[in-house]
């Protein structure tokens, strides 16, 4: 399939229809589609190890058939993350230290860089981007490998079913098309780079391309159960923590924010054997990042925060890199749009 292709059979779209029927799921974003590509305007300096990224110029899309404070202050900041309005970083996100808060943007980027995210690309690293029900072109960075694998499996199955049904209706192979997901693989992108792309596209700098950080279904369920909310807006990623709970990291006490609730609970039991755990609290990734870099911030406790990814993430990151070989993990400047 030519890169920059428009294909059909969207797993995220099909998945979103199912998820929208239950209140404990993420909403599908809605907007008009435009085929402008903004990637070439992002300087390579925004990304660590830029040589590993393919910074190709923008290319037009090619039409195709279906192919494819104190502690209390910190608690207050964290506790209301899920209901806070979305925060959009300035264009200089993680590229320069402008108007720094308690932490510089470069310090936050370093903190995020060790957290892998997972995304779906083709064999050359060109990302699959989904057209939602509102026609907004969106790419996803999953916080867990398992969620990316689940979505990809659902995509392949859905496309195969659609092709089979088309042929059963008497359509030719050409009319039925091919499964665009057969050439897909799961790749990995560090969270700082994912956040940069998310923030720039959310700030209306994306020229029609949007990116979202996507938690797993279980993480969403856990967050909603804890907060009593009925839904979690798309693009929000819950983080789980205990008040006043710290762990030793290189001889320093750090306040961990976990992407997975069960792993927070497991760590507490290991650290405090025989002690009843306090109530699990939940916050949101972008709300925390916003507070870290907010000019005029005074809460020194924010500097003790660390982000703890799912425990299998590092192993899966290495697996993805091995499978990808010498190909770019994520090509900037091209995309495969799935309708």
Residue frames as qw, qx, qy, qz and C-alpha x, y, z in Angstrom:
[[0.000, 0.888, 0.460, 0.000, 0.00, 0.00, 0.00],
 [0.364, 0.561, -0.060, 0.741, 1.39, 3.44, -0.92],
 [0.356, -0.350, -0.514, 0.698, 2.21, 5.52, 2.11],
 [0.156, 0.189, 0.059, -0.968, -0.16, 8.36, 2.83],
 [0.222, -0.187, -0.833, -0.471, -3.01, 6.09, 1.85],
 [0.552, -0.109, 0.249, -0.788, -6.69, 6.27, 2.63],
 [0.277, -0.022, -0.954, -0.115, -8.06, 2.84, 3.56],
 [0.632, -0.404, -0.181, -0.636, -11.15, 1.48, 5.25],
 [0.823, -0.298, -0.483, 0.035, -12.02, -0.62, 8.29],
 [0.029, 0.626, -0.431, 0.649, -11.17, 1.29, 11.43],
 [0.557, -0.242, -0.759, 0.234, -10.76, -0.74, 14.60],
 [0.133, -0.130, -0.449, 0.874, -10.80, 2.32, 16.80],
 [0.401, -0.064, -0.181, -0.896, -13.98, 3.50, 15.14],
 [0.676, -0.207, -0.643, -0.294, -15.69, 0.13, 15.45],
 [0.478, -0.165, -0.689, 0.519, -14.38, -0.19, 18.99],
 [0.033, -0.013, 0.263, -0.964, -15.63, 3.27, 19.91],
 [0.549, -0.220, -0.382, -0.710, -19.14, 2.41, 18.81],
 [0.699, -0.271, -0.661, 0.047, -19.14, -0.49, 21.21],
 [0.400, -0.110, -0.514, 0.751, -17.55, 1.48, 24.02],
 [0.174, -0.205, -0.004, -0.963, -20.02, 4.34, 23.67],
 [0.628, -0.378, -0.523, -0.435, -22.85, 2.02, 24.70],
 [0.699, -0.463, -0.455, 0.301, -21.37, 1.70, 28.15],
 [0.141, -0.977, -0.015, -0.159, -20.70, 4.65, 30.44],
 [0.629, -0.651, 0.345, 0.248, -17.35, 3.34, 31.57],
 [0.748, 0.245, 0.364, 0.498, -15.53, 3.91, 28.33],
 [0.221, -0.398, 0.159, 0.876, -13.78, 6.67, 26.45],
 [0.497, 0.734, 0.285, -0.363, -15.65, 8.87, 24.02],
 [0.650, 0.279, 0.417, 0.571, -14.75, 9.08, 20.39],
 [0.130, -0.487, 0.027, 0.863, -13.51, 12.53, 19.36],
 [0.442, 0.678, 0.582, 0.077, -15.49, 14.49, 16.78],
 [0.038, -0.708, 0.177, 0.683, -14.39, 16.99, 14.12],
 [0.721, 0.661, 0.009, -0.209, -14.01, 17.49, 10.34],
 [0.830, -0.099, 0.331, 0.438, -11.33, 15.70, 8.37],
 [0.311, 0.906, -0.219, -0.186, -8.65, 17.61, 6.49],
 [0.955, 0.162, 0.026, 0.246, -5.81, 16.07, 4.57],
 [0.188, 0.867, -0.348, 0.302, -3.15, 18.63, 5.47],
 [0.886, -0.192, -0.282, 0.314, -0.07, 17.19, 7.16],
 [0.168, -0.960, 0.146, -0.170, 1.88, 19.18, 9.73],
 [0.904, -0.336, 0.050, 0.258, 4.68, 16.82, 10.61],
 [0.690, 0.380, 0.007, 0.616, 7.38, 18.43, 8.51],
 [0.045, -0.832, 0.058, -0.550, 7.05, 21.62, 10.56],
 [0.753, -0.652, 0.080, -0.039, 8.23, 19.86, 13.73],
 [0.231, 0.772, -0.584, 0.097, 11.99, 20.22, 14.18],
 [0.812, 0.069, -0.569, 0.107, 14.01, 17.09, 14.77],
 [0.176, 0.373, -0.589, 0.695, 15.41, 18.67, 17.94],
 [0.638, -0.353, 0.131, -0.672, 12.12, 17.95, 19.69],
 [0.970, -0.078, -0.127, -0.193, 12.82, 14.26, 19.68],
 [0.513, -0.618, 0.591, 0.074, 15.45, 12.25, 21.55],
 [0.508, -0.140, 0.780, 0.338, 17.75, 10.16, 19.39],
 [0.499, 0.613, 0.036, -0.611, 16.39, 11.93, 16.35],
 [0.175, 0.436, -0.779, -0.416, 18.39, 9.71, 14.02],
 [0.186, 0.122, 0.971, -0.083, 16.01, 6.88, 14.92],
 [0.400, 0.625, 0.484, -0.465, 13.10, 8.87, 13.53],
 [0.421, 0.293, 0.587, 0.626, 12.28, 9.26, 9.88],
 [0.055, 0.662, 0.230, -0.711, 11.75, 12.96, 9.32],
 [0.346, 0.265, 0.666, 0.606, 10.49, 12.80, 5.77],
 [0.162, 0.056, -0.079, -0.982, 8.76, 15.76, 4.13],
 [0.555, 0.304, 0.514, -0.579, 5.00, 15.82, 4.00],
 [0.000, 0.005, -0.826, -0.564, 3.34, 13.87, 1.22],
 [0.564, -0.028, -0.072, -0.822, -0.25, 14.10, -0.02],
 [0.609, 0.011, 0.735, -0.298, -2.71, 11.33, 0.65],
 [0.224, 0.179, -0.770, -0.570, -3.40, 8.86, -2.14],
 [0.757, -0.002, 0.167, -0.632, -6.94, 7.60, -2.51],
 [0.190, 0.229, -0.948, -0.118, -7.24, 3.85, -2.44],
 [0.745, -0.287, -0.441, -0.410, -9.77, 1.13, -2.03],
 [0.746, -0.598, 0.191, -0.224, -9.93, -0.80, 1.19],
 [0.742, 0.334, -0.470, 0.341, -6.25, -1.79, 1.74],
 [0.503, 0.042, -0.537, 0.676, -5.62, -1.91, 4.14],
 [0.456, -0.729, 0.126, -0.494, 2.23, 23.16, 48.72],
 [0.453, -0.305, 0.744, -0.386, 2.82, 21.06, 50.94],
 [0.128, 0.051, 0.979, 0.153, 1.62, 17.55, 50.56],
 [0.319, 0.578, 0.630, -0.409, -1.96, 18.79, 50.77],
 [0.306, 0.676, -0.194, -0.642, -1.40, 21.15, 47.85],
 [0.099, 0.309, -0.858, -0.398, -0.07, 18.29, 45.79],
 [0.225, 0.278, 0.921, -0.157, -3.01, 16.12, 46.80],
 [0.363, 0.665, 0.326, -0.566, -5.41, 18.83, 45.65],
 [0.248, 0.586, -0.507, -0.581, -3.63, 19.14, 42.34],
 [0.032, 0.155, -0.963, -0.220, -3.62, 15.43, 41.74],
 [0.281, 0.289, 0.845, -0.353, -7.08, 14.62, 42.99],
 [0.452, 0.660, 0.316, -0.511, -8.98, 16.76, 40.54],
 [0.134, -0.388, 0.659, 0.630, -7.02, 15.84, 37.44],
 [0.235, 0.267, 0.896, 0.265, -9.74, 13.74, 35.86],
 [0.153, 0.794, 0.584, -0.074, -12.34, 16.50, 35.91],
 [0.156, -0.658, 0.134, 0.724, -10.05, 19.37, 35.00],
 [0.638, 0.734, 0.048, -0.228, -10.36, 20.81, 31.53],
 [0.887, 0.207, 0.100, 0.401, -7.72, 19.62, 29.06],
 [0.272, -0.831, 0.212, 0.437, -4.40, 21.43, 29.25],
 [0.773, 0.581, 0.094, 0.237, -2.60, 22.28, 26.05],
 [0.619, -0.455, 0.141, 0.625, 1.13, 22.87, 26.21],
 [0.218, 0.847, -0.157, -0.458, 2.63, 25.75, 24.25],
 [0.798, 0.571, -0.187, -0.038, 4.39, 25.12, 20.97],
 [0.187, 0.703, -0.640, 0.248, 7.70, 25.00, 22.77],
 [0.885, -0.353, 0.163, -0.258, 6.69, 21.87, 24.67],
 [0.890, -0.265, 0.293, 0.228, 9.83, 20.00, 25.67],
 [0.696, 0.551, 0.085, 0.453, 11.84, 21.91, 23.09],
 [0.282, 0.467, -0.250, 0.800, 12.93, 24.92, 25.16],
 [0.363, -0.459, -0.647, 0.489, 12.63, 26.14, 28.71],
 [0.032, -0.390, -0.157, -0.907, 10.31, 29.11, 28.42],
 [0.509, -0.445, 0.059, -0.734, 8.39, 30.42, 31.41],
 [0.495, 0.048, -0.856, 0.142, 9.38, 27.49, 33.57],
 [0.671, -0.594, -0.110, -0.430, 7.38, 26.33, 36.56],
 [0.698, -0.589, 0.397, -0.096, 8.55, 24.09, 39.39],
 [0.723, -0.116, 0.583, 0.351, 10.17, 21.89, 36.76],
 [0.143, 0.528, -0.446, -0.709, 11.65, 22.85, 33.43],
 [0.837, 0.355, -0.035, -0.415, 10.11, 21.34, 30.33],
 [0.525, 0.507, -0.683, 0.014, 13.39, 19.56, 29.61],
 [0.165, -0.278, 0.837, -0.442, 13.36, 18.02, 33.10],
 [0.724, 0.163, 0.400, -0.538, 9.80, 16.81, 32.59],
 [0.741, 0.494, -0.358, -0.280, 10.75, 15.40, 29.18],
 [0.238, 0.446, -0.841, 0.193, 13.59, 13.46, 30.77],
 [0.439, -0.092, 0.712, -0.541, 11.18, 12.10, 33.36],
 [0.783, 0.337, 0.198, -0.484, 8.77, 10.92, 30.66],
 [0.448, 0.593, -0.603, -0.290, 11.38, 9.52, 28.31],
 [0.053, -0.263, 0.955, -0.128, 11.75, 6.27, 30.23],
 [0.564, 0.268, 0.623, -0.471, 8.05, 5.50, 29.82],
 [0.095, -0.014, 0.793, 0.601, 7.29, 3.60, 26.60],
 [0.618, 0.368, 0.283, -0.635, 4.07, 4.06, 24.68],
 [0.409, 0.036, 0.855, 0.317, 2.91, 1.79, 21.89],
 [0.440, 0.554, -0.009, -0.706, 1.44, 2.70, 18.54],
 [0.764, 0.286, 0.573, 0.073, 0.33, 0.93, 15.36],
 [0.140, 0.711, -0.410, -0.554, 2.41, 1.47, 12.22],
 [0.905, 0.392, -0.086, -0.142, 3.09, -0.38, 8.98],
 [0.931, -0.052, 0.020, 0.361, 6.26, -2.29, 8.18],
 [0.503, 0.472, -0.042, 0.723, 8.09, 0.95, 7.38],
 [0.299, -0.285, -0.467, 0.782, 6.94, 2.82, 10.47],
 [0.173, -0.273, -0.277, -0.905, 4.17, 4.85, 8.85],
 [0.196, 0.110, 0.723, -0.653, 1.43, 5.38, 11.47],
 [0.115, -0.492, -0.795, -0.335, -2.14, 4.27, 11.04],
 [0.116, 0.086, 0.295, -0.945, -4.51, 7.14, 11.77],
 [0.072, 0.449, 0.890, -0.012, -8.22, 6.59, 12.28],
 [0.200, -0.271, -0.230, -0.913, -11.09, 8.71, 10.97],
 [0.106, 0.204, 0.794, -0.563, -13.62, 8.89, 13.79],
 [0.187, 0.632, 0.752, 0.012, -17.36, 9.29, 13.48],
 [0.050, 0.908, 0.146, -0.390, -16.79, 13.05, 13.25],
 [0.729, 0.627, 0.028, 0.273, -14.10, 12.57, 10.57],
 [0.200, -0.897, 0.392, -0.029, -11.25, 13.76, 12.80],
 [0.808, 0.367, -0.430, 0.164, -7.99, 12.05, 11.78],
 [0.513, -0.734, 0.352, -0.272, -6.44, 10.68, 14.97],
 [0.661, 0.301, -0.659, 0.197, -3.42, 8.61, 15.88],
 [0.741, -0.624, -0.010, -0.249, -3.09, 6.83, 19.22],
 [0.307, 0.474, -0.729, 0.386, -0.23, 6.21, 21.63],
 [0.803, -0.421, -0.356, -0.228, -1.29, 3.42, 23.98],
 [0.289, -0.739, 0.497, -0.351, 0.02, 3.37, 27.53],
 [0.672, -0.275, 0.683, -0.084, 0.17, -0.43, 27.50],
 [0.072, 0.283, -0.835, -0.467, 1.32, -2.92, 24.91],
 [0.205, 0.268, 0.935, -0.114, -1.69, -5.10, 25.66],
 [0.350, 0.680, 0.367, -0.530, -4.15, -2.41, 24.63],
 [0.242, 0.607, -0.481, -0.585, -2.32, -1.77, 21.37],
 [0.018, -0.122, 0.969, 0.216, -2.30, -5.51, 20.65],
 [0.294, 0.439, 0.784, -0.326, -6.01, -5.78, 21.47],
 [0.361, 0.710, 0.063, -0.601, -6.90, -2.94, 19.12],
 [0.177, 0.495, -0.697, -0.488, -4.75, -4.33, 16.30],
 [0.143, 0.073, 0.987, 0.029, -6.26, -7.80, 16.66],
 [0.344, 0.592, 0.583, -0.437, -9.76, -6.33, 16.59],
 [0.277, 0.677, -0.250, -0.634, -8.83, -4.33, 13.50],
 [0.072, 0.294, -0.876, -0.376, -7.60, -7.32, 11.55],
 [0.190, 0.278, 0.930, -0.143, -10.62, -9.41, 12.53],
 [0.323, 0.662, 0.358, -0.574, -13.07, -6.65, 11.67],
 [0.264, 0.602, -0.445, -0.608, -11.50, -6.04, 8.26],
 [0.017, -0.115, 0.966, 0.229, -11.40, -9.74, 7.41],
 [0.264, 0.450, 0.795, -0.308, -15.08, -10.03, 8.30],
 [0.331, 0.699, 0.080, -0.628, -16.00, -7.03, 6.15],
 [0.179, 0.464, -0.701, -0.511, -14.10, -8.43, 3.15],
 [0.114, 0.088, 0.989, 0.025, -15.70, -11.85, 3.57],
 [0.316, 0.586, 0.598, -0.446, -19.16, -10.31, 3.70],
 [0.287, 0.662, -0.229, -0.653, -18.45, -8.21, 0.62],
 [0.111, 0.279, -0.872, -0.386, -17.38, -11.26, -1.36],
 [0.195, 0.288, 0.920, -0.183, -20.45, -13.18, -0.16],
 [0.347, 0.679, 0.315, -0.565, -22.54, -10.37, -1.66],
 [0.743, 0.527, 0.366, 0.193, -20.96, -11.08, -5.02],
 [0.081, 0.960, -0.220, -0.153, -18.36, -8.33, -5.09],
 [0.804, 0.455, -0.284, 0.256, -15.09, -8.96, -6.88],
 [0.748, -0.280, -0.228, 0.557, -11.76, -9.20, -5.08],
 [0.304, 0.279, 0.032, 0.910, -10.96, -5.69, -6.27],
 [0.350, -0.620, -0.245, -0.659, -14.27, -4.34, -5.03],
 [0.774, -0.552, -0.310, 0.034, -13.98, -6.14, -1.70],
 [0.032, 0.882, -0.369, 0.291, -10.47, -4.83, -1.28],
 [0.691, 0.135, -0.607, 0.368, -7.64, -6.03, 0.95],
 [0.619, -0.716, -0.288, 0.142, -7.12, -5.94, 4.68],
 [0.253, 0.842, -0.238, 0.412, -4.98, -2.82, 5.37],
 [0.543, -0.718, 0.359, -0.246, -4.00, -4.14, 8.80],
 [0.990, 0.053, -0.026, 0.129, -2.16, -7.23, 7.53],
 [0.629, 0.462, -0.228, 0.582, 1.04, -5.22, 7.21],
 [0.297, -0.831, 0.120, -0.454, 0.62, -3.50, 10.59],
 [0.676, -0.041, -0.575, 0.459, 2.94, -3.92, 13.55],
 [0.445, -0.875, -0.192, 0.027, 3.15, -2.45, 17.02],
 [0.530, 0.460, -0.244, 0.669, 5.94, 0.07, 17.46],
 [0.528, -0.638, -0.393, 0.399, 7.13, 2.04, 20.45],
 [0.206, 0.696, 0.009, 0.688, 7.55, 5.77, 21.07],
 [0.349, -0.144, -0.583, 0.720, 8.78, 7.37, 24.32],
 [0.089, -0.757, -0.625, 0.166, 6.11, 9.23, 26.25],
 [0.164, -0.616, -0.006, 0.771, 7.85, 12.61, 25.98],
 [0.037, -0.090, 0.619, 0.779, 7.65, 12.43, 22.19],
 [0.083, -0.509, -0.830, -0.212, 4.05, 11.25, 22.31],
 [0.158, -0.741, -0.445, 0.478, 3.12, 14.13, 24.65],
 [0.133, -0.405, 0.266, 0.864, 4.80, 16.59, 22.29],
 [0.052, -0.158, -0.746, -0.644, 2.72, 15.40, 19.34],
 [0.170, -0.627, -0.758, 0.065, -0.47, 15.32, 21.42],
 [0.190, -0.672, -0.268, 0.664, 0.09, 18.83, 22.76],
 [0.068, -0.272, 0.398, 0.873, 0.90, 20.38, 19.40],
 [0.113, -0.304, -0.790, -0.521, -2.07, 18.83, 17.67],
 [0.215, -0.665, -0.680, 0.220, -4.41, 19.76, 20.55],
 [0.169, -0.613, -0.100, 0.765, -3.21, 23.35, 20.35],
 [0.554, 0.767, 0.256, -0.197, -4.63, 23.61, 16.82],
 [0.032, -0.739, 0.553, 0.384, -1.13, 23.31, 15.38],
 [0.592, -0.089, 0.796, 0.093, -1.81, 19.94, 13.85],
 [0.265, 0.355, -0.524, -0.728, -3.19, 20.93, 10.47],
 [0.792, 0.064, -0.270, -0.544, -5.92, 18.30, 10.70],
 [0.682, 0.085, -0.709, 0.155, -3.90, 15.57, 12.41],
 [0.537, -0.640, 0.233, -0.497, -4.64, 14.73, 16.02],
 [0.531, 0.180, -0.793, 0.239, -2.89, 12.48, 18.48],
 [0.665, -0.568, 0.060, -0.481, -4.13, 11.03, 21.76],
 [0.059, 0.321, -0.894, 0.308, -2.61, 9.08, 24.62],
 [0.752, -0.186, -0.338, -0.535, -4.90, 6.09, 25.17],
 [0.352, -0.372, 0.768, -0.385, -5.13, 4.08, 28.41],
 [0.177, -0.053, -0.967, -0.175, -6.31, 0.49, 28.53],
 [0.529, -0.463, -0.475, -0.529, -9.93, -0.44, 29.14],
 [0.678, -0.410, -0.549, 0.265, -9.06, -1.76, 32.59],
 [0.345, -0.066, -0.243, 0.904, -7.29, 1.46, 33.57],
 [0.254, -0.306, -0.230, -0.888, -10.35, 3.46, 32.54],
 [0.658, -0.449, -0.556, -0.238, -12.63, 1.12, 34.48],
 [0.609, -0.292, -0.485, 0.556, -10.47, 1.40, 37.59],
 [0.156, 0.070, -0.091, 0.981, -10.34, 5.20, 37.40],
 [0.410, -0.363, -0.333, -0.768, -14.09, 5.59, 36.97],
 [0.688, -0.418, -0.593, 0.011, -14.80, 3.16, 39.80],
 [0.502, -0.221, -0.398, 0.735, -12.60, 5.23, 42.12],
 [0.031, 0.006, -0.002, 1.000, -13.97, 8.62, 41.12],
 [0.290, 0.500, 0.706, -0.410, -17.62, 7.71, 40.64],
 [0.269, 0.491, -0.266, -0.785, -17.62, 9.40, 37.26],
 [0.800, 0.349, 0.420, -0.248, -19.56, 7.92, 34.37],
 [0.772, 0.587, 0.106, 0.221, -17.14, 8.61, 31.56],
 [0.516, -0.557, 0.245, 0.603, -13.60, 9.62, 30.79],
 [0.440, 0.835, -0.067, -0.324, -12.95, 12.05, 27.98],
 [0.893, 0.335, 0.051, 0.297, -10.80, 10.80, 25.15],
 [0.433, 0.687, -0.256, 0.524, -7.17, 11.72, 25.50],
 [0.423, -0.706, 0.379, -0.423, -7.11, 11.57, 29.31],
 [0.704, 0.167, -0.672, 0.158, -4.82, 9.00, 30.90],
 [0.660, -0.704, -0.007, -0.263, -5.47, 8.10, 34.55],
 [0.418, 0.417, -0.672, 0.447, -2.65, 7.68, 37.06],
 [0.756, -0.537, -0.337, -0.160, -3.01, 5.91, 40.40],
 [0.322, 0.438, -0.535, 0.647, -1.30, 6.75, 43.69],
 [0.562, -0.604, -0.529, 0.197, -1.48, 6.74, 47.49],
 [0.111, -0.932, 0.086, -0.335, -1.21, 9.94, 49.51],
 [0.370, -0.785, 0.477, -0.144, 2.18, 10.21, 51.25],
 [0.948, -0.036, 0.295, 0.116, 3.40, 6.93, 49.72],
 [0.207, 0.839, -0.472, -0.176, 7.02, 7.00, 48.55],
 [0.982, 0.049, 0.070, 0.167, 9.50, 4.50, 47.18],
 [0.440, -0.673, 0.384, 0.454, 13.28, 4.51, 47.11],
 [0.751, 0.630, 0.122, 0.157, 14.78, 5.34, 43.73],
 [0.619, 0.493, -0.222, 0.570, 18.55, 5.55, 43.67],
 [0.441, -0.159, -0.493, 0.733, 18.69, 6.52, 47.33],
 [0.159, -0.049, 0.054, -0.985, 16.01, 9.20, 46.97],
 [0.255, 0.402, 0.802, -0.360, 12.41, 9.03, 48.10],
 [0.140, 0.003, -0.491, -0.860, 10.02, 9.48, 45.20],
 [0.521, 0.277, 0.504, -0.630, 6.24, 9.73, 44.98],
 [0.164, -0.020, 0.860, 0.482, 5.14, 7.24, 42.33],
 [0.604, 0.357, 0.109, -0.704, 2.24, 7.67, 39.95],
 [0.394, -0.053, 0.900, 0.181, 1.27, 4.34, 38.43],
 [0.399, 0.150, -0.482, -0.766, -0.39, 3.77, 35.09],
 [0.621, -0.159, -0.726, -0.248, -1.83, 0.52, 36.46],
 [0.564, -0.590, 0.156, -0.556, -3.78, 0.38, 39.74],
 [0.972, -0.205, -0.114, -0.028, -2.98, -3.26, 40.52],
 [0.729, 0.287, -0.293, 0.548, 0.76, -2.58, 40.35],
 [0.119, -0.622, 0.277, -0.723, 0.46, 0.31, 42.79],
 [0.803, -0.442, 0.083, -0.392, -1.34, -1.99, 45.21],
 [0.954, 0.056, -0.206, 0.212, 1.26, -4.72, 44.72],
 [0.448, 0.484, -0.341, 0.670, 4.13, -2.33, 45.41],
 [0.393, -0.614, 0.231, -0.644, 2.45, -1.06, 48.58],
 [0.940, -0.297, -0.025, -0.167, 2.08, -4.60, 49.91],
 [0.832, 0.221, -0.256, 0.440, 5.75, -5.30, 49.24],
 [0.211, 0.535, -0.292, 0.764, 6.83, -2.08, 50.91],
 [0.386, -0.347, 0.414, -0.747, 4.41, -2.33, 53.86],
 [0.473, -0.068, -0.869, -0.131, 3.81, -6.05, 54.55],
 [0.312, -0.396, -0.800, 0.325, 0.92, -6.71, 56.87],
 [0.023, 0.357, 0.245, -0.901, -0.31, -3.11, 56.74],
 [0.385, 0.669, 0.633, -0.062, -3.72, -2.28, 55.36],
 [0.346, 0.196, 0.344, 0.851, -3.44, -0.11, 52.29],
 [0.153, 0.458, 0.277, -0.831, -5.05, 3.34, 52.27],
 [0.589, 0.658, 0.408, -0.231, -7.53, 4.40, 49.63],
 [0.535, 0.113, 0.477, 0.688, -6.21, 4.47, 46.10],
 [0.166, 0.770, 0.128, -0.602, -6.41, 7.95, 44.59],
 [0.628, 0.386, 0.520, 0.432, -6.46, 8.82, 40.92],
 [0.013, 0.734, -0.090, -0.674, -5.23, 11.76, 38.89],
 [0.736, 0.626, 0.255, 0.023, -4.61, 12.42, 35.21],
 [0.749, 0.020, 0.189, 0.635, -1.39, 12.57, 33.21],
 [0.319, 0.558, 0.209, 0.737, -1.81, 15.90, 31.43],
 [0.382, -0.875, -0.154, -0.254, -3.17, 17.64, 34.54],
 [0.765, -0.526, 0.071, 0.364, -0.02, 16.62, 36.41],
 [0.628, 0.182, 0.237, 0.719, 2.27, 17.71, 33.57],
 [0.051, 0.804, 0.252, 0.536, 0.47, 21.04, 33.37],
 [0.529, -0.847, -0.038, -0.041, 1.07, 21.70, 37.05],
 [0.813, -0.243, 0.126, 0.514, 4.72, 20.70, 36.80],
 [0.477, 0.197, 0.263, 0.815, 5.49, 23.33, 34.17],
 [0.054, -0.884, -0.424, -0.188, 2.97, 26.00, 35.23],
 [0.320, 0.460, -0.217, 0.799, 4.76, 29.34, 35.62],
 [0.320, -0.537, 0.233, -0.745, 4.64, 30.53, 39.22],
 [0.860, -0.271, -0.412, -0.132, 4.16, 27.06, 40.68],
 [0.146, -0.702, 0.521, -0.464, 5.44, 26.72, 44.25],
 [0.908, -0.281, 0.186, -0.249, 4.80, 23.10, 45.21],
 [0.026, 0.654, -0.754, -0.060, 8.22, 21.51, 45.64],
 [0.665, -0.069, 0.718, -0.193, 6.62, 18.10, 46.12],
 [0.771, 0.581, 0.044, -0.256, 5.94, 17.98, 42.39],
 [0.287, 0.730, -0.619, -0.045, 9.68, 17.51, 41.90],
 [0.367, -0.321, 0.854, -0.183, 9.50, 14.16, 43.70],
 [0.819, 0.295, 0.264, -0.415, 6.98, 12.62, 41.32],
 [0.072, -0.328, 0.842, 0.421, 7.89, 9.75, 39.03],
 [0.767, 0.228, -0.106, -0.590, 5.80, 7.91, 36.46],
 [0.391, -0.253, 0.885, -0.010, 5.68, 4.13, 36.67],
 [0.573, 0.243, -0.477, -0.620, 4.63, 2.37, 33.44],
 [0.958, -0.083, 0.030, -0.273, 3.12, -1.13, 33.33],
 [0.590, -0.576, 0.548, 0.139, 5.79, -3.61, 34.40],
 [0.782, 0.184, 0.527, 0.278, 5.97, -5.39, 31.04],
 [0.367, 0.914, 0.066, -0.161, 6.46, -2.16, 29.09],
 [0.122, -0.771, 0.564, 0.271, 10.26, -2.20, 29.01],
 [0.517, -0.086, 0.829, 0.195, 10.37, -5.79, 27.80],
 [0.543, 0.643, 0.540, -0.002, 7.74, -5.08, 25.17],
 [0.158, 0.923, -0.174, -0.303, 9.63, -1.97, 24.08],
 [0.256, -0.525, 0.750, 0.311, 12.68, -4.10, 23.34],
 [0.546, 0.255, 0.793, 0.090, 10.54, -6.66, 21.52],
 [0.432, 0.838, 0.285, -0.172, 9.02, -3.95, 19.32],
 [0.025, 0.849, -0.422, -0.315, 12.44, -2.52, 18.50],
 [0.419, -0.258, 0.836, 0.243, 13.70, -5.97, 17.58],
 [0.537, 0.502, 0.677, 0.026, 10.75, -6.64, 15.29],
 [0.296, 0.923, 0.085, -0.232, 11.07, -3.21, 13.69],
 [0.819, 0.117, 0.188, 0.529, 14.73, -3.81, 12.96],
 [0.394, -0.109, 0.138, 0.902, 16.35, -0.97, 11.08],
 [0.007, -0.635, -0.531, -0.562, 13.05, 0.61, 10.10],
 [0.077, -0.333, 0.245, -0.907, 11.96, 3.84, 11.76],
 [0.026, -0.293, -0.868, 0.401, 9.68, 3.29, 14.76],
 [0.179, 0.775, 0.522, -0.310, 7.44, 6.18, 13.71],
 [0.410, 0.256, 0.383, 0.787, 7.64, 8.07, 10.42],
 [0.033, 0.688, 0.304, -0.658, 6.85, 11.77, 10.69],
 [0.144, 0.444, -0.385, -0.796, 5.41, 13.16, 7.48],
 [0.408, 0.003, -0.765, -0.498, 3.37, 10.21, 6.25],
 [0.467, -0.017, 0.637, -0.613, 0.25, 8.45, 7.41],
 [0.185, -0.184, -0.890, -0.373, -2.22, 5.73, 6.50],
 [0.416, -0.050, 0.246, -0.874, -5.75, 6.97, 7.07],
 [0.081, -0.191, -0.976, -0.060, -8.28, 4.30, 7.96],
 [0.383, -0.254, -0.194, -0.867, -11.91, 5.20, 7.41]]
